[in-house]
Amino acid sequence: MSHRGEFAPFGSDHLAVLAALAAGAAVLIVARRRLMGRDDRWVRRPVAVTLAANELVSYGVALRQGSVGLPLQLCDLALALTVWALLSLRPRVSELAYFWGLGGSLQAILTPDLSQGFGTYWWTQFFLSHTGIVLSVVYLAVTGRVAPTQRSVWRAWGWANVYLAVAGTVNWALGTNYGYLARKPAHPSLLDAFGPWPFYVLAMEVVAVGFFYLYYAPFAGSKRWLNR
């Protein structure tokens, strides 16, 4: 297990989070028929407020610690989309939250760019935010609020490229590293498999399409089964 103040990838605390996330997602999938068609505002609204409050408090804490940044990591935008989707249930918003939430936040949970370990504020904030996003978009999917098509995959990829253009411009102007476009995370991640800059950025484009199709696959499979 990681010592207090130091995060250890795949230590006991990290594995516990992964197990809890997998269990939570499995429960939502198994219970999907009971969850569909209900007035669930009493669930969606508190979850949305909790996610938003957790994020806003983190900016206050970071400011007190002398760290100032823009909400321009992909997971920051995925969180904003998730909150918006939970409150509004707009199909296009829910769709984009689904693809970006799983594509960004799930990967962040598997390979966290996190220095502080269990028992610290930033450990708690990080995993509450990212697991909250993933479980929220899974909930939206199993309750029928996400109904993607193949066009949805490319729409999500197109918006991701808009994000990359904006984040890249900000990085160039301010010397930042939003989207990990300027350099890889300090901690091990999937990007390590794709070579140095800028090759790993180009590889991200292909990998993103692959992941988006993977997240679309359950919907495509269910449509084929229903059409038999």
Secondary structure, 3 states (H helix, E strand, C coil): CCCCCCCCCCCHHHHHHHHHHHHHHHHHHHCHHHHCCCCCHHHHHHHHHHHHHHHHHHHHHHHHCCCCCCCCCHHHHHHHHHHHHHHHCCHHHHHHHHHHHHHHHHHHHHCCCCCCCCCCHHHHHHHHHHHHHHHHHHHHHHCCCCCCCHHHHHHHHHHHHHHHHHHHHHHHHHCCCHHHCCCCCCCCCHHHHHCCCCHHHHHHHHHHHHHHHHHHHHHHHHHHHHCC
